[in-house]
Amino acid sequence: MLMFTTAYSKEWVIKLPLNKVRLLSSSGLKHPSWFVSKYKVKNMINLSFFTNKTFVPPYKDTIRFNPNNPLLWPFVSIDYSNELGVPNVSSHLHFNHHTNVPTIWSKYIVAGTPLIVKDSIPQKIPNNKFTLAKRPRTVFGSHHPDSVFIYINSSIRIIDMPKRLLELGCRDAINCDGGGSTFLYQNSKYLYIQSAVKNMRKYPNILTW
C-alpha cells in the first residue's frame, strides 16, 4: 500500500493480485463491524452506490446476486475461467447496456459510476455538480490483467481523477460510492473514515482482501 499527501488531500493506492480480493454482500445494509464479525475481515473498503434499503445497483458475490440495473450502471466483472485445466484469472471493466446484468460466469460483479479510465484511455466525464465537487472518493479498477487497483482519496474531483489515476499506473477504473461512504480499513484499523466509527453508514457490500 502506498500513501500520498498533497496540500489538499490524502490518497492511498493498493495493488493486489486479483485472486486475493473478495466481494462480500449482505441481504440488507450493514455496518462495517457486521462484516468484520461475520467474515473476520482485516481489510476492506466500501463499494456500490446505494440510495436506500430497497435500491442498490447490481452486484454479485459467491452467494448473492442482484442483477437489477434500472439506471444502466457500468460495472466491473471479475471472471475466473479455467482453460485446458489451467486457471486463467481476468478482470473486465465494461458498460452494461441492458436493464439487467446478464447471468454470466463472473464470480464477482461491482457497479459504480462513472467509468473513469478504460484500457489506459481517459473516459469522457460530464461537467456537473457531481463530478466538479471535491469529495472523498473510492475507486476500484486494475493496473494489470490479473491485478486490482484500489484508490482512496480524501478530497478530489471526479473530473481530475483520470489524469491522476493514469499517473499512478491505473489501466481501468470505475468510481464507487464516495463522500461520507468512503472508508479504508487496513490491518484491522480504520485508516480513513468520515465520522465516528459507531456513526458510520451501513453498506450492501464491501471489498476485502
Secondary structure, DSSP 4 states (H G I P E B T S, - for coil): -EEEE-SS-EEEEEEEEGGG-EEEEEEEEE-HHHHHHHH--S-EEE----SSSS----EE-SS-EE-B-TT---EEEEEEEEETTEEEEEEEEE---SSB----S-SEEEE-S-EEEETTEEPP---SHHHHS-EEEEEEEEEETTEEEEEEEEEE-GGGHHHHHHHTT-SEEEE-S-GGG--EEETTEEEE-SS-GGGPPPEEEEEE-
